[in-house]
Amino acid sequence: MCAHAPKGRYQKFIPMGLFTSNPVFEMLKKDHAKVKEMFDQFEKATDRRTRARLVQETLLELDVHATLEERLIYPAIREEIDAEDLMDEALEEHHVAHTLMNELKRMSPSDDRYDAKFTVLGENIKHHVKEEEGSMFPEAEKADLNWEELAQQAMERKEVLKARSSSGINGRSAKAKGGRKSRAPRLRKAA
């Protein structure tokens, strides 16, 4: 049986599953649901223009989401949990996704394997989400992190990344132009 804390912004579920909903995971799960819906819409779309728009929008969402995880969230979690294999596997899944995404960015919607490549990207992302939500999140939940502070930093960074992306500049090109790769700050809970 789960005992429920009073309903509030961050509802806690106590024993048995020891999983606490927190603002970082809430944000990531919203992103996951949004991208999954975009992949589903792509599958249902019949015209090339709609499919091409969905690909571009999905790639933008994935770029922002992956950058947040790779540069801020994963480093903070990695410092606090003993699960190197889990974290390394997540980064390798990101690497595969980035490879497919970069190939799609160089392709035209009329290219023979454009649709197939996007479908494979979707399958890869859905697998990654399943592992992240099923393994990493429950493990990370045990970490002694200030989740609210990390969520605030992630939301601020997300706004900046989206603004850059909408103006045609992503985090990687900013870094190449002399921008600084951010480091995850220490986010331990105050004792």
C-alpha positions, -999 to 999 in steps of 0.1 A, spaced: 0 0 0 11 36 -7 5 63 18 -2 96 2 9 129 14 -15 158 11 -20 168 -25 2 197 -33 26 208 -60 50 180 -53 29 150 -43 49 123 -25 42 86 -26 57 68 4 68 32 9 65 4 -13 75 23 -44 95 51 -27 91 73 -58 85 110 -52 72 132 -80 96 161 -83 97 191 -105 127 179 -126 110 146 -135 77 164 -141 93 186 -166 112 158 -184 80 136 -185 61 165 -201 88 168 -227 87 130 -233 49 131 -237 51 160 -261 77 144 -283 59 110 -283 28 128 -295 48 145 -323 61 111 -334 25 97 -334 13 127 -354 40 120 -380 29 84 -384 -7 96 -390 2 125 -413 -2 118 -450 12 149 -467 49 156 -470 47 192 -459 30 182 -425 56 155 -420 85 178 -427 71 204 -403 67 177 -376 103 165 -381 117 200 -377 96 207 -346 105 174 -331 142 179 -337 140 213 -321 123 198 -290 148 169 -288 178 192 -292 167 214 -262 157 184 -241 190 165 -247 211 196 -240 193 200 -207 199 164 -197 235 162 -209 248 195 -196 228 200 -164 205 172 -152 227 141 -159 259 156 -144 240 165 -112 225 131 -109 257 113 -118 275 130 -89 250 117 -64 242 81 -75 263 50 -79 250 40 -113 277 47 -138 265 20 -163 230 34 -162 242 70 -169 267 59 -195 240 39 -214 217 70 -213 245 91 -229 251 64 -255 214 64 -264 217 102 -267 247 97 -290 227 75 -313 198 99 -313 221 128 -321 236 109 -350 201 103 -365 190 139 -358 221 153 -376 215 131 -406 179 142 -408 190 178 -406 211 173 -437 184 155 -456 155 168 -476 120 155 -469 119 141 -504 150 119 -498 143 82 -500 150 73 -464 139 105 -447 107 90 -433 123 57 -423 151 75 -405 127 96 -385 107 65 -376 138 48 -364 147 79 -343 112 77 -328 117 40 -319 151 49 -303 136 78 -283 107 57 -271 131 30 -259 153 57 -242 123 72 -224 111 38 -212 145 31 -196 149 67 -183 115 68 -166 117 31 -155 153 29 -142 171 62 -140 143 83 -125 136 59 -96 173 55 -89 180 92 -91 150 99 -68 172 86 -40 199 112 -46 204 139 -21 198 168 -45 179 200 -43 154 191 -69 136 224 -68 168 244 -74 178 220 -103 143 224 -118 146 262 -116 179 261 -133 166 236 -160 136 259 -167 158 289 -171 182 271 -193 153 256 -214 140 291 -221 174 303 -233 178 272 -255 144 276 -270 150 313 -277 183 304 -294 168 276 -314 139 297 -326 164 323 -338 184 296 -356 212 292 -330 214 260 -309 236 254 -279 262 236 -298 268 264 -323 269 289 -295 297 268 -279 315 266 -312 314 305 -314 332 308 -280 303 302 -257 310 283 -225 299 248 -218 281 250 -185 289 229 -156 262 215 -133 265 233 -99 265 214 -67 229 208 -58 230 190 -25 201 196 -1 210 219 27 214 199 59 
